[in-house]
Amino acid sequence: MAYDKELADRIRELIEPAPDVVEKKMFGGLAFLVGGNMAVAASGKGGLLVRVDPQESTALLARDYVGTMVMGGREMHNWLRVDGAAITDDDALDEWIDRGVSYARSLPPKQK
C-alpha cells in the first residue's frame, strides 16, 4: 500500500516550514524530519506515524485509534501509529504534528 498522498499534503500544509524540516521517503511512507530526526510520517500502512516524548507515550496510547508502531514484528517504543479516524480534522492532525515536531526538536540534530 502506498502512503496517503492527501494526508502527506495536509501534513505539508500544517507543519511549520523551517530550514531543518525535510521530507524523505521511508518506511513505505513519506516522513517529515526535523534536524534529521523523524517527527511524523504519512504511513505506507495508512494513518500517521508520530515520534513522541517517552514520558507521554503511555498516556497517548490510552487514546482511541492510537497504537504502538510495529516494524519487522518489533514494537517501536515512543513511536505511535495514529489511525486516520483520529485525524480527520486539521486541529487533531496539527496536535499530533506539534507533538512530533516538538520531540524531534528536543533531540540533538543528526549529521548529514
C-alpha positions as CSV (number, residue, x, y, z in Angstrom):
1,M,0.0,0.0,0.0
2,A,1.3,3.4,-0.9
3,Y,1.2,6.2,1.6
4,D,-1.8,8.5,1.7
5,K,-0.8,11.4,-0.6
6,E,-3.7,13.5,0.7
7,L,-2.5,13.1,4.3
8,A,1.0,14.0,3.2
9,D,-0.3,17.2,1.6
10,R,-2.2,18.0,4.8
11,I,1.0,17.5,6.9
12,R,2.9,19.6,4.4
13,E,0.4,22.4,4.9
14,L,0.4,22.3,8.7
15,I,4.0,21.6,9.5
16,E,5.9,24.8,10.2
17,P,8.3,25.5,7.4
18,A,11.9,25.7,8.5
19,P,15.3,25.1,7.0
20,D,15.7,21.9,9.2
21,V,12.4,20.3,8.0
22,V,12.9,17.8,5.3
23,E,10.7,15.3,3.5
24,K,12.0,11.8,2.9
25,K,10.5,8.6,1.7
26,M,11.0,5.9,4.3
27,F,9.1,3.0,6.0
28,G,7.0,2.8,2.9
29,G,5.6,6.3,3.6
30,L,6.6,9.9,3.5
31,A,8.4,11.1,6.6
32,F,9.0,14.7,7.8
33,L,12.3,15.0,9.6
34,V,13.4,17.9,11.8
35,G,17.1,18.2,12.3
36,G,17.5,14.8,10.8
37,N,15.1,13.2,13.3
38,M,11.8,11.8,12.2
39,A,8.8,13.8,13.6
40,V,5.8,12.5,11.7
41,A,5.1,10.4,8.6
42,A,2.2,9.5,6.3
43,S,2.5,5.8,6.8
44,G,2.6,3.3,3.9
45,K,0.2,1.2,6.1
46,G,-2.3,4.1,6.5
47,G,-2.6,6.7,9.1
48,L,0.1,8.8,10.8
49,L,3.3,7.7,12.4
50,V,4.5,10.1,15.2
51,R,7.6,10.0,17.4
52,V,6.7,11.2,20.9
53,D,8.3,12.1,24.2
54,P,8.8,8.8,26.1
55,Q,7.2,10.4,29.2
56,E,4.0,11.0,27.2
57,S,3.8,7.7,25.3
58,T,1.8,5.7,27.8
59,A,-0.9,8.3,28.2
60,L,-1.1,8.8,24.5
61,L,-1.6,5.1,23.9
62,A,-4.7,5.2,26.0
63,R,-6.4,7.4,23.4
64,D,-8.8,5.9,20.8
65,Y,-7.2,5.0,17.5
66,V,-3.6,5.2,18.8
67,G,-1.3,2.2,19.0
68,T,2.4,1.4,19.1
69,M,4.2,1.3,15.8
70,V,5.4,-2.1,14.8
71,M,8.2,-2.6,12.4
72,G,9.5,-6.1,11.4
73,G,7.4,-7.6,14.2
74,R,9.0,-5.4,16.8
75,E,7.2,-2.8,18.8
76,M,8.9,0.6,18.4
77,H,8.5,2.3,21.8
78,N,7.7,6.0,21.7
79,W,6.7,5.7,18.0
80,L,2.9,5.8,17.7
81,R,0.6,4.8,14.8
82,V,-2.4,7.1,14.7
83,D,-5.4,5.8,12.7
84,G,-6.8,8.0,10.1
85,A,-10.1,8.2,12.1
86,A,-8.3,10.2,14.7
87,I,-7.0,12.9,12.4
88,T,-10.0,13.7,10.2
89,D,-9.8,17.4,11.0
90,D,-6.8,19.7,10.8
91,D,-6.9,20.6,14.5
92,A,-6.4,16.9,15.5
93,L,-3.7,16.4,12.9
94,D,-2.0,19.6,13.9
95,E,-1.9,18.4,17.6
96,W,0.0,15.2,16.5
97,I,2.3,17.2,14.2
98,D,3.2,19.6,17.0
99,R,3.9,16.6,19.4
100,G,6.2,15.0,16.8
101,V,8.0,18.2,15.8
102,S,8.5,19.3,19.4
103,Y,10.0,16.0,20.4
104,A,12.2,15.9,17.3
105,R,13.5,19.4,18.1
106,S,14.4,18.3,21.6
107,L,16.8,15.7,20.2
108,P,20.4,16.5,19.0
109,P,20.4,17.2,15.3
110,K,21.8,14.4,13.2
111,Q,24.8,14.9,10.9
112,K,24.0,14.9,7.2
